Amino acid sequence: MQKLPVAVIAALLLTACAQESTPESQPTVPTPASQRLYISLGDSYATGYGPTGPSDSFAQIVAAQSNLTLVNAACNGATSADLLSTEACDPNANGRTQVARTVDALHSGEVDLITMVIGSNDLLEPCAIAENPLECATATLTDTRSNIATALTRFREAAPDVRIVGLSYPDVFLGAWVNPAIPNGEDLARTSILLYEDFNAQIAAEYAKFGANFVDVTNSTGGYGELTNLTEDPRYGQIPAPVAEVCSLTHYCDETDVHPTPAGHQAIANAVIAASR
């Protein structure tokens, strides 16, 4: 999400090899499940970056629990345009963008799953603090949708049936409700609900056009909930339940950092696994 001057988390990689033809007299031996590939694309949510440095991301959890080999091409701070124009952040990228890296792997026939978490650096973070957040989102969302559509088009051309899961983000700005470093935090929290609702609806529609699943992480991590629904939080006292949920799954409430906690990454991984079955 945020562009941060840190090294990208090291990823487990596997160089895709061309499949050899098999004589008719010999049956084709399928690739063992443990050697099948899962390609993770996107920004720092996929790399696992956090306020104390890199840690296990949802992608690493998904790979381990699905018995897949992870190729993590994501880059800290990536925008949707970067997917198509900037070198991927894995050692085997060799100058290829995240999308090009993925297309080449798809041609190997060894990819079982692709996930893509992108868009926060395009508009969610910039627009959440804009004077008119919804107007800001409207002005930039067209480009985000176009970039996602371009990526998905190339993936489907290379592998029409590969499983693709797109992700939204936790509404971290709900945490502004209790964060003393954020001026008018309660107003920002309220505004963020409309911003995320509009963004996610339009991005979900884009994934649906290509037969891809969409995991609404915003919803599964407390977003959209009624702020009048209160709960007792051990750190902040009586606060809205959606705020308490976001505080437990991201670092925003305590450290004004938008990245997930380990529990947050696990929650995202659980949602991805359910959506990719």
Summary of the structure (lengths in Angstrom):
residues: 277
radius of gyration: 19.2
end to end distance: 26.9
largest distance: 72.3
contacts: 972
relative contact order: 0.14
helix: 45%
strand: 13%
